[in-house]
């Protein structure tokens, strides 16, 4: 008669143990993914904290974004997360420049991160390519101008609204997801385009110091430095021997801009001023040409082209860009 009582005791003990288990063991899987995706991405962008912590904060606060952010930052202070700076507050001086050419236009973007290791991952390079394609899509929609060369630096509101390309989603979401996957601050620092009037020339480009080509980047050239140069070559069609020679010369000028960092285009027959100023020459056309030591850029372009330069843009990761467009 004792066996039934022993079984009954075991059953009572099991029921007591089950009641003591935390309620989370009996919840359905759905609440784990209950946080709204857009709120989750916004919270991730605002705090720089891991996706899982952001999700827990939204669930704790019933989906209220403002309360979730305040609660999350308070938890970070209490539990020591703040001993490691939040991703958005850490310096991001590494990164890559992405350059994309299409017809009479070219765009260049700078995407920053914290370490060179992350900059060389395929994930990061894919986002750089998406940023370049988004900037090109914006350039296509920009109204044409009467000038031979036009230049535009994207403003913060334009950077925030970029898509990942034609028909793509918001680039901001890809940046937030990349931060979560890579564990570093990732941001789009600069984007610009340079465009010439059809038939008035072409835009050359050069990216230097980049990683090995990644298939995910597609036609986007990657590097830690980059330059776009608007070249005037009236009456010369792209393609063919003459056009190819001018394209090659334009690329050499872009390489020169990357290496010599001019501050302005200058005039075709401008006299070098480096001796007078006691410093480096700032005018592109008056500088000694990288590919023809002893000869000035302006003289080489007149002799081999003739090719004129109507504008340039230069990016270097972690630095402010330089650019100039002539009034012609």
Buried (B, 14 or more C-beta within 10 A) or exposed (E): EEEEEEEEEEEEEEEEEEEEEEEEEEEEEEEEEEBEEEBBBBBBBBBBBBBEBBBBBBBBBEBBBEBBBEBBBEBBEEEEBEEEEBBBEBEBEBBBBBBBBBEBBBBBBBBBBBBBEBBBBEBBBBBBBBBBBBBBBBBBEEEEEEBBBBBBEBEEEBBEBBBBBEEBEBBBBBBBBBBBEBBBBBBBBBBBBBBBBEEBBBBBBBBBBBBEEBEBBBEBBBBBBBBBBBBBBEEBEBEEEEBEBBBEBBBBBBBBBBEBBBBBBBEBEBEBBBEEEEEEBBBBBBBBBBEBEEEBBBBBBBEBBEBBBBBBBBBBBEBEBBBBBBEE
